[in-house]
Amino acid sequence: MARSPRGALRSAFVRSGRFRPRAWVLIPAAWVLFISASVTAQISGSRFDRQVQAYVRNGDFSGSVLIAKDAHILFQKSYGMANYEWNIPNSENTKYHIASVTKTFTAAAVLHLQQEGKLKLSDPLSKYIPDFLNGERITIEQLLTHTSGLPDFYSLPEYPIKKYQRVTLPDLIAWVKTKPLDFLPGSKSSYSNTGYGFLAYIIAQVSGKTYEEYVAEEILKPARMKDTGTFRDETLIPERATGYQPAMGDRGLRNARSYDKTILTGSASMYSTTNDLYLWCRALQSGKFADLRQAAYGWNARETRGKHKYLEQDGREPGFVSHVSLFPDDQLMVIVLSNLEDAGVNVLAEDLAAIALGENPEMPAPRSTTAAPLARPEQFVGTYEVNPKLLLDIRAEGDALYLRGTGGDYLPLEPTKNDSFFYRQLYVRVGFRRDKSGRVEALLWNGEYPCKKLSDKPRP
């Protein structure tokens, strides 16, 4: 059985003949705890680093990591470049687009307004948007818990065009007004960025300030977060990372396409650093803004295979992926921020949490792609159905294949063997099933979930 760090220290002194019981007693307790924490960090640090490096070697990670337990930072390190064209490395001060981690701040702002007596979670949406159809049946709490029935704007057919336009919160509301609810409020749960956009609008209406002003003054400032704010392409943000997407070729990445991020207000609009998010997690653990054990609004409740309960929020936008996990019972936090749009970040975060909890997760195996030109790429081209609201398109460019989801960008399918590919954007294996004649009839998501081929041509 492994000894504790403190036990290992004591054994080393005894073996060397330099251990003095009385002198040991005189060492201040705080100094003993510091030594213990330092040894823990040193022992664990190399193991954390080896796990991250395995993802880096596969081209699946570029970013910053912070792991803390019992109010001590166990491991903090950055990998890759904040800008690959200028060879500027990522660091603990690098600012990343944190996408849906924004929702944790929006939820905290709503709860703060409730504490101030300015709103109630039971308030109907119609109180703040009077002419919204079914607004009297939708509550603020349902917006927080993704049970409102509001359709996610990413899934709406106009989104691929809207994302390049400036869509303010009133514009978003006017657009969604024209759409039916996905389901009766409170009857189901379905992730909706739209709901958090509506919450940002309510925050502004109730507080008399813009969403950005209220969050900055009432949330970020009390949490001492000086390197967090609103991510805008046109704004000068010191030490901001450039966002990249997977690509074919030697470097394996490309610059992410620019788009107007105004529509993301409240749902995915913020940037931050690992250091600032550490402060945010510490504030939440102390109960400063919310009692997460009672109601973890803005977070997703999960459980590891080892039955450790935790709260998680992750985000992905073109060029960036973010992941924050809080383990209240274990006093553990895991923060992973990346400027490469590769969902391997979420798997990496799970691995790092497992290591911190004393487990030994497997390292990802080296992933190689076939160098041989893809034969007849046109046979895979077309539209595939995951469900009626989620369609996948595949197109060919030369002998390479590119896949996109609803409202997304075409990114490469990297061939690994016959009819098998790897899609780095979502860190998933993609295969294809053929009928008796040899014609491709379905895409196999994660190598197993069948998505029927609807057309031999991708959507425009």
N, C-alpha and C positions, 0 to 999 in steps of 0.2 A: 504494500500500500504506500502511496506517495506521502512523504512528510510535508507538513506545512512549511512555508518559507521561513517562519520563525524557528521551527524545529531544525531545519537544515542549517541555519546559521549557528545554532547552539552546538550541533554536532561537529561542525567544522572547527569551532573554537576548542572543544574538548579534545579532538584528535590532535590538534597542534600543540596542546599543552599550555595554551595561553588563556584558557577560560578561567576567570576569577569570579566566583559567585557574588562576593560583596560588591565588586566593581560593577557587575552586571545590574545589581539591584539599584545602584546609584544612577544608571542611565535614565534620563527622563523618558516617561512613557510615550510622549509625542515623538521623540527621536526613534524609539523602537518601532513605532507604527510606521514612521517614514521609511526606515530601513526595510521593514516587511513589505510595504507597498512597492518600494523600488525593486526588490528582488522579484516580486510577482511580475512586475512589468517587464523586467529583463528576461525572465524565463519565458513568459508568454509572447513577448515582442517578436522573437525570431519565428515562432510558430505562426503568428498572425501574418508576418511578412511573407513567409513561404507560401501561404494560402493565396495572398493577394498576387504575388508574382506569377503564380500558375495562370491566373486570369489575364494578367498583363501579357504573358508569353503567347497566349492564344488570341491576342488582339481584342480582348473583351473588356478592358478597363483602362481608363485614363482619368485620374481624379484624386480625391482626398478621402482619408479614412480617419475616424476617431472612435475609440472604444473606451468606455469608462465604467467602472464598477465601484460601488461603495464610495462614491465621491472622489475617486482617484482615476486619472487617465491612465489606462493600461497600455494603450498604443495609439500613436498618431503619426501618420506619414502620408506623403503625397507621391503620386506616380504620374509619369507622362508629362505632357506639355499643356500649358494654358493656351499657348499659341504655337502650333507646329510649324508655321511659316517663318516665325521669328525665333523659334527654339527657346521660348520662355517657359520655364518649368512651372507646373502646378505647385502650390504651397498651401500652408495652413491659412494664409490670408487671401487665397483665390476665391472670388465670388462666382457662384454657380446659380443658374436658374434652377430653383427647387420645385417648380411645377406644382403638383397637387399637395405637397407639404404645406403650401399656402393655406389649405383648408383648416389646418390646426390653429392658425392665427385668426381666421375668420370666425371659427367656432368660439374661440376664447373672447373675441370682441363682442359677440352676441351675448355670451354669458356675463360679461362685464356690464353690458347695458342692462341686463336683467337685474344684476346686483344693485345697480343704480336706480332701479325702479322705473326705467324708461320703456321697457317692453316686457312681455311675458312669452314664454315658449308656447303657450296655448293660444296666443294671438293668431287670428286668421290672416292669410295673405291679403284679403280684401281690405283690411284695415290700412294697409300701406299702398296697395295698388287696387283702388276701388272698382275699376271696370274690368278686372281680369276674370274671365270665365271660370267658374268653379272655385274662385278665390276664397269664398267663404268656407270651403271644405278643406282647404290646405292650411296647415299650421306651420309656424316657424320651426317647431320641433321636427315636423316631417321634412322640411327642407334640410335640416341638419342631419337627418338619418337616412336620406335618400329614399324616403317612402312617400313623396309628394305626388308621384305620377308624372312630373314634368319631364318631357323628353330631353335626353342629353343632346346639347347642340352639336356635338361631334357627329352624331348619327343622322342629323337632318340633311336632306339632299342638297341644300343651298350652301352648306358649310365649306366645301372646297373653294367656292368663290368668296364667301364671306370672310374667310381667314386672311385674305389679302386686302380687306377693306377695314376702315376704322369703325368698329361696332362698340358703341358706348353701352352702359347698363340700360338706359332708356331704350336704345335701339334693340338690345337683346330682348327686353320685355315685349316690345312691339312685334318683334319677329316671332317669338314663342307664342304670343297671343293667337296667332293664326293657326296654331297646331293643336290637335287633340291631345288629351292626356294619354300616356301609355297605359295607365290603369287607374282605378279609383283610389284616391288618396288614402293611405293607410292599409291598403289591401295587400300590397307587395313591397318588395325592396329592389331597386335597380339604380345603380350608380349614376348620378346625374350632376355634371358640372354646372348645368343650368341652375340648379337649386342654390348653389353657393354664389353664383352671380346675383341671384335675387337677394340672398342674404346681404351681400355687399351693398346693394341698393337700399335695403332696409336700414343698415347701419348708418348710411349717409343721411337718410331721411330723419331718423330718430336723433342722431347726434348733432345734426346741423353742420357737420364737417364732411369732407370727402372721405371715402373709405381709407385712402392712403394716409390722410392726416390723422384720422382717429386711431388707426392701428399703430402709427408711429408714436403718438403721444400717450396712448393709454396702455399699450402692450409692449412695444419695443423699448421705449425709454425706461419704464420700470424694470424690465428684464436686463437692462444694461447692454442691449444689442445695438452696437454702433455700425455694424457692417451688413445690415439687412435692409432691404427696401424693395421698391417696385422695379421690375426688370423691363426696360424699354430699349429697343434697338437704337433709337435715336438719341438716347441719353448717354452722356459721358459718365461711365461708372469705373472708377479706378480699380485696377487689378481684377477686372472682369475676364473670365475665361471665354474663349471662342468656342462655339458649339460645333461638334462634328458628327457625322453619320457614317455608318459602315459603307465601304465601297470596294470595288474590285481593284486589283493592282497591288504593287509592292507596299505602299503605305497603308492600304486597307481602310482609308477614310477619306471623307470629302467635307467641305464646308457645308453646314446645314443651311437650308434655304431660309431667307429672312421673310417674316410675315408680321402683320400688325397684331400686337399682343393685348390691345385694349379689351378685347372680348374676354380675356382670361381674368379680369379683375375679380378678386374674391375666391376664385377657384384654382388658379395656377399662375398668379401674376408676380410672385416675389423671387428675389435672389437672396442668398445668404452664404455664410462660410461654415466650416465644421466647428470653429471656435464659437461662433454666435449660436449655432444650433445646440451646442453643448450647454450654453447658458440658458437657452430656451427649455431644454429638457430638465435642467436643474430646477428652474422656476416651477415647471409643471410638477416635478416630483415633490416639491415642497408644498404644493397645493395653493400656490400664489394666485393662479388665475382660474383654476377649476379643480374639482375633486374627481380625478380620472377614475378612481375606483367606483364612484357612484354612476357617472355617465361620461363616457369617453367620446364626446361629440368631436367630429373631425378626424377620428382615428378608427382603425379596424381592429377588432379583437381577434387574436389568433392564439394558437397553442402549438408548441413544438412537439416533435415525436416523443421527446422525453417528458412531456406533460408540463412544461414550463409555460405559463400564461404570459402573453405580452400584447402590447398595443403597437400597431404599425401604420405608417403612412408612407406611400411611395409615389413618385411622380415621374412622368416622362413627357417631354415636349421635344420638338426637333432640335437635336444637338445635345440634349441633356437628359440625365436620369438621376433621381434622388431617392434615398431610402433612409428612414429614421425608425428605429425600434426602441421601445421602452419596456423593460421587464420590471414591473413594480415590486414583485416579491423578491427578486434577485438583486435589486438595486443596480441594474445593468442598462446601459444604453449603447446602441450601435448606430453610427452615422456614416453613411457612404454617399458621396456626391461625385458625379461624373460629368465630364464634358464630351463624352462619346455616347451616342444614343444606342446603347446595347443593354438589354434587360438582364444580362448576366449579373448586373449590379445587385439585383434582388436575391439571386442565388448566393452570391458572394457574401451579402449581409447575413444571410442565414448561416453560412459556414462560420463566419466570424463570431456570431453569437454562440454557436455550438462550442467553439474553442474556448470562449470565455466561461462557459458553463461546465467546462471540464470534459467535453466530448472530443472526439477525434474524427472530424468529417474527412471524407475522401477528397483528394485534390482532383480538379478536372483533368481528364486525360488530354494529352496534346491532340489538337484537332487539325488535321491536314485536309486540304482540298485537292481534288484531282486537277492536274495540269492539262489533261487532254481536252481538246475542244468538245463542247457538248454537241452530240449528234442530233440533228433535226430539232432544234429548240422550239420551233413553231408548234410542235405537237403538244406542248404544255401550255401554250398561250390560251388565255380565255378568262372567264369569270366563274368563280366558285362560291357556293353558298354555305356559310357557317350557320346562319339563321336568316330569316327574311330581312332583318335590319342590319346584318353584317355580311357584306360581300367582300371577297378577295379578288383582286385583278392581277393577272400575270401578263407581262409583255416581254418580248425578246429584243435585245439590242446586240446585233452581231451574233456571236455564239453564247451570249450570257442572258440569264433570266433575271427579271426584277419583279418583286411582289409589293403590293400596297393594300392596306385595308381601307375601309370607308373613311374618307377625309384625310388620309395619310399620304406620304410620299412613296414613290417607287424606290425600294432599296434592294440590294442584291440577294439572290438565292445562291449560296456558295455550294457547288457540287462536291459531294463526298464520295459517292459511288453511283452505280446505275439507278436512276429514278429516285435518288436520295440527295437531300440538300440540307444546309443549315442556314437559318434565318437569324442573323445576329441581333437585329433590332429587337426582336422579342425572345431571343435566346431559346429557339425551339427547332426541333428537327421537322423537316417537311418532306413527305414522300408522295408518291402517286400510285394509284391503282388503275390497272388496265382491265378492259373487258376481254372476252374470249378472242376477239379479232386483233387485240393488241392496241386498241385505241384507248387513250387516257380518258377515264370516266369520272375520276374523283381525286381530290387532293387529300392527303392524309396528314392532318395536323398533329404534331408531336409523333408522327409516324403511325398513328392509330385512329384518330378521330376523323371519320370520312366527311368531306365537304363536296357535295355533288357539283359536277361541272355543268353550268347553265348555258354557256356560250363558248364558241371558239374565238371570240373576240373580246378584249377587255372593254370596259365602259370608257367613254370619252373622258 
